[in-house]
Amino acid sequence: MCCIHGTSVHDEFVNVASNFRHIADGFFLQITLAKKRTGVVAPKRFVQRVRKQNELFRNYMHQDAHEFWNFLLNEIIDILEKDCSTANNSPKNINSEAVSNGGVYDLATGGEGPLVTLVHRTFQGILTNETKCLMCETITAKDEPFFDLSVDVEQNSSLTSCLKNFFSTEILNGEDKFFCDRCCSLQEAHKRMKIKKAPQILVIHLKRFKFVEQLSRHKKLSYRVVYPMELKLGSMCEDVDCEYSLFAVVVHVGSSPNHGHYVSQIKSHDNWFSFDDDTVQISEEFTLQTFYGSSREHSGNTDHGYILFYERLGGSS
C-alpha cells in the first residue's frame, strides 16, 4: 500500500523485495519485475504465507489493517537481520550485499549498535518520556523507538488536537505517584512525551475501534477527525520546525470492527489515486475530506480515515 517517494528509497525497496521470498514466495518480486504496465496479481500466495507466519490471520474474520502493518514491518526487519547475520557482515567492512538487503550498521557507535535496516531509516522515530519530580524538580528521561503513533480520537476534532492530547502533560499523584530516585520516596510528578527524533515517514493510527464495557464488545468510532494536508508538529517535537505532507490514507469502510473493507488513497507524482482491490482510479484531493468521519453518531457515511502516512519535508533529522 505504502508509496515512498524518491528514486533511492524506491531502489532499496526493490532490493528488499527481491530478498523477500521468505514471506511472500516471490509475490513482491513478481510485482516488481512485471513487464506489463497494467494488470492484476492475485495475492493468494502472500495471504497463505501471512497465515502461516502469524496465527492471528489464520481465519476468515475481518482483520485489522494496523495489526497487519505492525506484523509486516517487524517481519521485514527480522528477515533483513537474518540475511545480514547469515552473510556474517563485519561492521567495519560492510559489503554491497548487506546494503542491498536494506541493512547497515550504525557506524556512529562503532558498529556496536543494532542493525539499522531500511525500515528503521524510513519509519522509525524516537519518543522521549520525561518525568519531572515536583519536589526536587529532577527530570528523568527515557527514550523509546516507535514506528507509528496510535492516538485516541474525539468527536468533531482535528488530528492536531488528537496529537496535542497524546503529548499532553499528565499529573502523577495519589496512587500513581512517581518514585523519585533523588528523593528516595514517592512524589507527585509531571509526565509528558515528546518526539526526540522525527521519522522520515510519520505513520499515525487513529484509534477508531474502542472496547465498550456496557456492550462487552468493540465499537467503531465514526467521529469526525479532520486531518491536514500539511502537518506541523511544533512543540510536540524537539525540532519545532518539523513539517510533514500527507501522501497516503488507509480508509476503513464499514460500521463495525468485525466486518468491512479497506481501501487506500495514495499520492504519486502529484496525483491522488484510489486503490480498491484490483481497481485503481485517479482521485481528487478534495475527496479526502469525505473520509474525515461523521459529525453525528448514526450516519450513512461509513468510510473513515484509519491510518495516515505523512512524508517529512526538507529531509530527515
Number of C-alpha atoms within 10 A of each C-alpha: 12 13 12 19 13 8 9 10 15 13 12 17 19 20 18 22 22 18 22 20 15 12 21 20 15 17 20 21 18 14 15 14 11 12 9 8 5 6 10 10 11 10 12 11 14 17 16 15 16 20 14 13 15 11 9 13 19 13 9 6 10 13 17 16 17 18 11 15 15 12 14 14 14 14 17 21 19 12 18 26 21 12 18 22 13 9 12 11 17 13 16 10 8 15 13 10 14 21 17 19 24 28 24 24 22 15 12 8 9 10 15 11 12 11 19 18 23 22 17 19 17 17 18 22 22 16 19 19 18 17 24 21 24 16 13 12 13 15 15 14 13 10 15 11 14 18 21 21 18 16 18 16 25 17 15 14 16 17 22 16 15 20 18 15 14 18 19 14 15 13 17 18 13 10 8 12 16 21 14 22 11 11 12 8 10 17 20 20 24 19 20 17 20 19 23 19 19 23 24 21 24 22 22 20 19 21 17 21 19 14 11 11 8 6 8 8 12 15 16 18 21 28 19 24 25 20 20 15 12 14 18 16 18 12 14 19 19 15 15 12 11 20 18 21 17 20 23 25 25 23 22 25 19 17 19 16 20 15 13 14 16 19 18 22 27 24 22 13 6 9 12 20 18 19 18 13 12 9 10 12 11 13 16 13 15 8 12 20 15 15 23 23 23 21 14 11 12 10 11 8 14 20 21 28 29 23 23 22 22 21 24 21 14 10 10 14 12
